[in-house]
Amino acid sequence: MMDQKRSFFSFVPLAAALFGLGFILNACGSDTDGGGGGSGGGGSGAGTPTGTTTGTGVAPGTGAGTPTGPGTGGGDGTSTSGTSGSGAGPTTGTGAGGHGSIDCDDPAGTVPALKLTEVVSGLNRPLYVTSEPADASRLYVVEQGGTIRIVSGGALQSGAFLDITSIVQQSEYAGDERGLLGLAFHPDYASNGRFFIFHNTRARSTVLKEYRRSSDNPDLADPTPVREFFTVTGLRGNHNGGMLAFGPDGMLYVGVGDGGSDGDAQDPDSNGQNIETKKGKILRIDVDNYPTPPAGNLTGGDPDIWDYGLRNPWRFSFDQCSGDLYIGDVGAKDIEEINIEPRGQGNRNYGWSIFEGSNCFQPTQEPGCDLPNHTLPVKELSHGTGDGGSITGGYVYRGSNIPGLRGTYLYGDFSNNRIYSLVWKNGALVSSGNMSANLGSEDTLQALASFGEDAAGELYVVDYAVRNANGTVSGRLYRIDPE
């Protein structure tokens, strides 16, 4: 059965489909702290931070010390972020949820008219964008073929920051999802130059590696990897995952898909529910002490597992203020889903491949539809209504340019280029909506591959491929701005 993306390509004139666009961007829809950025990371306890931030203290404080007001251990009020604790206010510091200036105040006013501002074009199958944790002025764009490009001063630099094309698996057919899939900078990148990538190899595996910035030139990476953490073998050309992100606890989280489908057969190896394999999981590793698993990982199986029962967690992110984990998991035949996990509350089973969203998908797979203690999605998009086809997880907006948008999670769908929103507060879904008309995303985008966040909390949209007037194809990067 033709997958969702390929049927999409049948009526969208994208020459990029020839390169394997159906591809990854959400990996085949149907197969078809205090205050993030404040100093300190995950943890609990009373903190006595010293600093100057004001906001709502929604995340647990870290470190030793004392709050000013009821803020840092998770309450409302005036909280601070400083040398040892963390609060959830607008902060400029070095928290394990991200460095830079993050605004954790409540939203102010209403959401204005918005637009997608083109930052750069001429990208080659871009999949992801991020910035250094402490520097929002430089963006790093991941290209599927094996390059990382720098955008500085609004211009795309001519050379690559890193080029590992020679060792990255290239697309072999339309819809091939393999390549360079993920990038994450160490929270202390400014001082240690460490960063991490996840890619498919030419030996038919995926691998997590560490690299370093060049000691001579900050615009270049040392091309020799520092170390290889693990490989995952037996993956097909789809559902490879690839998202990397450091959490508020300072651990590196890694998304791995279920290994792909064989035609109409979904999760044929039953990887989603098998805790002995890394496939169909979100992994959590301590990059300083690997392979020793960090405390709190799932026990009784692969020691790297944090969550399981996922089909393809193509893009996930942490709210820089609350530390909550937002997961966009790509559906199979009927349902796309968003899962939201409160900070530090992992070891969850999200149901795949017995469940697709809230629907029982494979009742014959043990233990059947009475799957105990699995976690249901917070939000679902239906293929049948046209709302979804291949979900692209996004970010909670924590920037300062759009005060009315603060605390709102933005996400989208690769197959229809819609951008959606939701607000999650105190463990409940407060609101949800469709922002496509406001942003003009359905008219502007051709293939919504990913969202991105810079160190200042501003959000970006990665368009995988656009056909230009002269017939050439290039990917583009947009920023979400007020009109």
ChimeraX attribute file (.defattr): number of C-alpha atoms within 10 A of each C-alpha:
attribute: neighborCount
match mode: 1-to-1
recipient: residues
	/A:1	10
	/A:2	12
	/A:3	19
	/A:4	22
	/A:5	28
	/A:6	23
	/A:7	13
	/A:8	18
	/A:9	20
	/A:10	10
	/A:11	8
	/A:12	13
	/A:13	12
	/A:14	21
	/A:15	17
	/A:16	22
	/A:17	20
	/A:18	15
	/A:19	19
	/A:20	21
	/A:21	28
	/A:22	30
	/A:23	24
	/A:24	30
	/A:25	32
	/A:26	36
	/A:27	36
	/A:28	34
	/A:29	35
	/A:30	25
	/A:31	26
	/A:32	21
	/A:33	37
	/A:34	40
	/A:35	44
	/A:36	40
	/A:37	37
	/A:38	37
	/A:39	31
	/A:40	31
	/A:41	32
	/A:42	26
	/A:43	21
	/A:44	18
	/A:45	16
	/A:46	20
	/A:47	29
	/A:48	25
	/A:49	27
	/A:50	20
	/A:51	22
	/A:52	14
	/A:53	23
	/A:54	20
	/A:55	22
	/A:56	27
	/A:57	30
	/A:58	26
	/A:59	32
	/A:60	30
	/A:61	38
	/A:62	28
	/A:63	22
	/A:64	16
	/A:65	18
	/A:66	21
	/A:67	23
	/A:68	16
	/A:69	13
	/A:70	15
	/A:71	29
	/A:72	37
	/A:73	27
	/A:74	23
	/A:75	18
	/A:76	16
	/A:77	19
	/A:78	21
	/A:79	35
	/A:80	35
	/A:81	36
	/A:82	23
	/A:83	20
	/A:84	21
	/A:85	36
	/A:86	46
	/A:87	47
	/A:88	39
	/A:89	32
	/A:90	29
	/A:91	31
	/A:92	25
	/A:93	24
	/A:94	24
	/A:95	35
	/A:96	29
	/A:97	31
	/A:98	37
	/A:99	29
	/A:100	24
	/A:101	27
	/A:102	28
	/A:103	31
	/A:104	31
	/A:105	21
	/A:106	15
	/A:107	17
	/A:108	11
	/A:109	11
	/A:110	10
	/A:111	14
	/A:112	14
	/A:113	13
	/A:114	17
	/A:115	19
	/A:116	20
	/A:117	16
	/A:118	15
	/A:119	16
	/A:120	15
	/A:121	17
	/A:122	15
	/A:123	22
	/A:124	21
	/A:125	24
	/A:126	28
	/A:127	30
	/A:128	29
	/A:129	27
	/A:130	22
	/A:131	21
	/A:132	24
	/A:133	27
	/A:134	22
	/A:135	15
	/A:136	19
	/A:137	14
	/A:138	19
	/A:139	24
	/A:140	21
	/A:141	27
	/A:142	27
	/A:143	24
	/A:144	29
	/A:145	25
	/A:146	22
	/A:147	20
	/A:148	24
	/A:149	24
	/A:150	24
	/A:151	19
	/A:152	14
	/A:153	11
	/A:154	13
	/A:155	13
	/A:156	19
	/A:157	13
	/A:158	9
	/A:159	13
	/A:160	18
	/A:161	22
	/A:162	19
	/A:163	19
	/A:164	15
	/A:165	16
	/A:166	11
	/A:167	16
	/A:168	22
	/A:169	23
	/A:170	21
	/A:171	19
	/A:172	13
	/A:173	15
	/A:174	16
	/A:175	24
	/A:176	24
	/A:177	30
	/A:178	32
	/A:179	28
	/A:180	30
	/A:181	27
	/A:182	26
	/A:183	24
	/A:184	24
	/A:185	24
	/A:186	24
	/A:187	29
	/A:188	18
	/A:189	17
	/A:190	16
	/A:191	8
	/A:192	12
	/A:193	19
	/A:194	19
	/A:195	20
	/A:196	23
	/A:197	22
	/A:198	24
	/A:199	27
	/A:200	28
	/A:201	20
	/A:202	14
	/A:203	10
	/A:204	16
	/A:205	17
	/A:206	27
	/A:207	18
	/A:208	20
	/A:209	18
	/A:210	20
	/A:211	20
	/A:212	20
	/A:213	20
	/A:214	15
	/A:215	11
	/A:216	9
	/A:217	10
	/A:218	12
	/A:219	16
	/A:220	19
	/A:221	22
	/A:222	18
	/A:223	14
	/A:224	10
	/A:225	13
	/A:226	14
	/A:227	11
	/A:228	13
	/A:229	14
	/A:230	12
	/A:231	15
	/A:232	17
	/A:233	16
	/A:234	11
	/A:235	20
	/A:236	17
	/A:237	24
	/A:238	25
	/A:239	32
	/A:240	33
	/A:241	35
	/A:242	30
	/A:243	24
	/A:244	27
	/A:245	25
	/A:246	22
	/A:247	27
	/A:248	33
	/A:249	19
	/A:250	21
	/A:251	22
	/A:252	20
	/A:253	22
	/A:254	28
	/A:255	29
	/A:256	28
	/A:257	30
	/A:258	34
	/A:259	28
	/A:260	28
	/A:261	21
	/A:262	16
	/A:263	12
	/A:264	15
	/A:265	12
	/A:266	22
	/A:267	22
	/A:268	15
	/A:269	15
	/A:270	18
	/A:271	24
	/A:272	27
	/A:273	25
	/A:274	17
	/A:275	21
	/A:276	13
	/A:277	18
	/A:278	27
	/A:279	33
	/A:280	33
	/A:281	31
	/A:282	29
	/A:283	23
	/A:284	26
	/A:285	24
	/A:286	18
	/A:287	17
	/A:288	8
	/A:289	9
	/A:290	12
	/A:291	13
	/A:292	12
	/A:293	18
	/A:294	17
	/A:295	10
	/A:296	14
	/A:297	19
	/A:298	21
	/A:299	14
	/A:300	9
	/A:301	13
	/A:302	16
	/A:303	22
	/A:304	26
	/A:305	29
	/A:306	25
	/A:307	22
	/A:308	29
	/A:309	28
	/A:310	30
	/A:311	32
	/A:312	36
	/A:313	32
	/A:314	32
	/A:315	32
	/A:316	26
	/A:317	25
	/A:318	25
	/A:319	27
	/A:320	32
	/A:321	35
	/A:322	27
	/A:323	28
	/A:324	21
	/A:325	21
	/A:326	23
	/A:327	28
	/A:328	29
	/A:329	34
	/A:330	35
	/A:331	30
	/A:332	28
	/A:333	21
	/A:334	19
	/A:335	25
	/A:336	27
	/A:337	26
	/A:338	23
	/A:339	20
	/A:340	23
	/A:341	19
	/A:342	16
	/A:343	20
	/A:344	17
	/A:345	12
	/A:346	18
	/A:347	15
	/A:348	18
	/A:349	20
	/A:350	27
	/A:351	27
	/A:352	28
	/A:353	25
	/A:354	26
	/A:355	20
	/A:356	27
	/A:357	29
	/A:358	17
	/A:359	13
	/A:360	17
	/A:361	20
	/A:362	16
	/A:363	14
	/A:364	10
	/A:365	12
	/A:366	12
	/A:367	12
	/A:368	14
	/A:369	16
	/A:370	11
	/A:371	15
	/A:372	10
	/A:373	10
	/A:374	15
	/A:375	17
	/A:376	19
	/A:377	20
	/A:378	19
	/A:379	17
	/A:380	22
	/A:381	20
	/A:382	16
	/A:383	19
	/A:384	11
	/A:385	9
	/A:386	10
	/A:387	20
	/A:388	27
	/A:389	32
	/A:390	36
	/A:391	38
	/A:392	34
	/A:393	29
	/A:394	28
	/A:395	27
	/A:396	28
	/A:397	26
	/A:398	32
	/A:399	22
	/A:400	19
	/A:401	15
	/A:402	21
	/A:403	20
	/A:404	16
	/A:405	23
	/A:406	23
	/A:407	25
	/A:408	21
	/A:409	20
	/A:410	23
	/A:411	28
	/A:412	28
	/A:413	27
	/A:414	30
	/A:415	28
	/A:416	21
	/A:417	24
	/A:418	25
	/A:419	25
	/A:420	19
	/A:421	19
	/A:422	19
	/A:423	17
	/A:424	17
	/A:425	13
	/A:426	8
	/A:427	10
	/A:428	10
	/A:429	13
	/A:430	10
	/A:431	11
	/A:432	15
	/A:433	11
	/A:434	16
	/A:435	18
	/A:436	19
	/A:437	14
	/A:438	15
	/A:439	21
	/A:440	16
	/A:441	20
	/A:442	15
	/A:443	11
	/A:444	16
	/A:445	24
	/A:446	23
	/A:447	29
	/A:448	28
	/A:449	33
	/A:450	27
	/A:451	28
	/A:452	26
	/A:453	25
	/A:454	27
	/A:455	25
	/A:456	27
	/A:457	28
	/A:458	22
	/A:459	23
	/A:460	25
	/A:461	29
	/A:462	26
	/A:463	28
	/A:464	29
	/A:465	29
	/A:466	24
	/A:467	16
	/A:468	11
	/A:469	7
	/A:470	6
	/A:471	10
	/A:472	13
	/A:473	20
	/A:474	19
	/A:475	25
	/A:476	23
	/A:477	27
	/A:478	21
	/A:479	19
	/A:480	18
	/A:481	17
	/A:482	15
	/A:483	11
